[in-house]
Amino acid sequence: MALRKIIYDRCMARTGITDIVSTRVYPNQLPENVTYPALTYKAPVSASDAGYRDHSAPTTRTVDRVQLDSYAATGDAAEALADQVGAAFNGWKSDAVDVGYSFVANRIDFGWQSAINVYRQMVDIMIEHSI
């Protein structure tokens, strides 16, 4: 299963996330005139096993970094959404979609984004999965 679909499906399956954003989960960037709060995710277009190989042996697994950004009208709302994203992915694994593990690698509060008049927090996730 493509990593982008895995990310989207995980977000939509987490009631803590959908209670906040409903279906406003977007790949790469926010659409124009979006309603807040909203969530974006950035995942590699194509994965490679290069970082996962041991002694040049080919494998069907890789570890990828995924960025999820929460946007909201208040800092507290952006933080609450980022908290739910972290809870959804930190320690998550799934045989159903072949995710071996995932964890929160980093979290950044970007604060007020004057260009779009909204608060933003980023959650950086590492995911080990099949390619």
Wavefront OBJ file of the C-alpha trace (Angstrom):
o trace
v 0.000 0.000 0.000
v 1.333 3.454 -0.856
v 2.660 5.411 2.103
v 0.450 8.409 1.350
v -2.649 6.219 1.561
v -1.405 4.650 4.805
v -0.989 8.123 6.336
v -4.363 9.387 5.139
v -6.205 6.248 6.264
v -4.540 6.344 9.699
v -5.574 9.976 10.183
v -9.154 9.280 9.089
v -9.402 6.226 11.367
v -8.400 8.226 14.454
v -11.520 9.769 16.011
v -9.388 12.249 17.961
v -8.237 13.673 14.623
v -11.550 13.509 12.757
v -13.391 15.057 15.719
v -11.205 18.127 15.182
v -10.780 18.317 11.382
v -13.630 16.195 10.033
v -12.305 15.309 6.557
v -9.919 18.284 6.180
v -6.775 16.165 5.751
v -4.791 17.177 2.674
v -1.648 15.954 0.901
v 1.237 18.428 0.614
v -0.498 21.783 1.108
v -3.696 23.453 2.188
v -6.245 24.272 -0.507
v -7.261 27.907 -0.984
v -9.995 29.177 1.340
v -9.731 26.145 3.602
v -11.758 25.929 6.790
v -9.660 25.566 9.950
v -8.609 23.496 11.749
v -6.996 21.410 9.032
v -4.144 18.933 8.635
v -1.613 18.394 5.851
v 0.807 15.515 5.341
v 3.942 15.241 3.265
v 5.220 11.779 2.445
v 7.814 10.624 -0.081
v 6.418 10.119 -3.556
v 8.401 6.903 -3.914
v 10.185 4.953 -1.247
v 13.561 3.279 -1.549
v 15.062 0.447 0.403
v 18.540 2.034 0.253
v 18.454 3.149 3.882
v 17.215 -0.217 5.066
v 19.667 -2.584 3.345
v 22.287 -4.526 5.233
v 25.416 -5.550 3.301
v 23.834 -4.611 -0.051
v 21.120 -7.253 0.271
v 17.866 -6.131 -1.372
v 14.791 -5.822 0.802
v 11.161 -4.824 0.424
v 11.195 -2.589 3.530
v 12.156 1.002 4.183
v 11.952 3.722 6.809
v 10.473 7.034 5.694
v 10.030 10.415 7.327
v 6.547 11.934 7.130
v 5.625 15.486 8.086
v 2.140 16.308 9.353
v 1.214 19.964 9.914
v -1.717 21.057 12.043
v -3.283 24.448 11.310
v -5.838 26.221 13.488
v -7.163 29.647 14.435
v -5.605 29.442 17.922
v -2.329 28.082 19.221
v -4.180 25.799 21.644
v -6.263 24.310 18.820
v -3.164 23.697 16.667
v -1.485 22.047 19.650
v -4.542 19.861 20.381
v -4.544 18.610 16.793
v -0.785 17.963 16.883
v -1.302 16.034 20.137
v -3.832 13.788 18.388
v -1.495 13.229 15.434
v 1.318 12.262 17.788
v -0.954 9.882 19.685
v -2.122 8.290 16.423
v 1.370 7.521 15.132
v 3.712 7.207 18.121
v 4.238 3.478 18.686
v 1.747 2.490 15.985
v 2.271 -0.689 14.002
v -0.137 -2.587 11.795
v -0.044 -5.950 10.101
v -3.073 -4.898 8.037
v -1.072 -2.242 6.156
v 2.373 -3.716 6.880
v 3.733 -0.967 9.120
v 6.434 -2.421 11.359
v 6.680 0.613 13.631
v 6.257 4.361 13.734
v 7.308 7.024 16.192
v 7.343 10.783 16.645
v 10.844 11.947 15.752
v 10.292 15.662 16.225
v 7.663 18.273 16.950
v 7.902 21.984 16.193
v 5.574 24.823 17.156
v 5.851 27.370 14.345
v 3.412 29.693 16.085
v 1.488 32.340 14.188
v 1.860 32.141 10.411
v 1.142 35.695 9.280
v 1.123 34.809 5.569
v -1.988 32.640 6.056
v -3.278 34.048 9.380
v -3.243 30.785 11.291
v -1.237 28.878 13.916
v 0.854 25.894 12.829
v 2.471 22.941 14.571
v 4.465 20.220 12.819
v 4.771 16.580 13.859
v 7.607 14.637 12.228
v 6.994 10.859 12.064
v 9.335 7.994 11.155
v 7.544 4.962 9.655
v 9.016 1.556 8.822
v 6.928 -0.151 6.139
v 6.874 -2.260 2.992
v 7.656 -0.655 -0.337
l 1 2 3 4 5 6 7 8 9 10 11 12 13 14 15 16 17 18 19 20 21 22 23 24 25 26 27 28 29 30 31 32 33 34 35 36 37 38 39 40 41 42 43 44 45 46 47 48 49 50 51 52 53 54 55 56 57 58 59 60 61 62 63 64 65 66 67 68 69 70 71 72 73 74 75 76 77 78 79 80 81 82 83 84 85 86 87 88 89 90 91 92 93 94 95 96 97 98 99 100 101 102 103 104 105 106 107 108 109 110 111 112 113 114 115 116 117 118 119 120 121 122 123 124 125 126 127 128 129 130 131
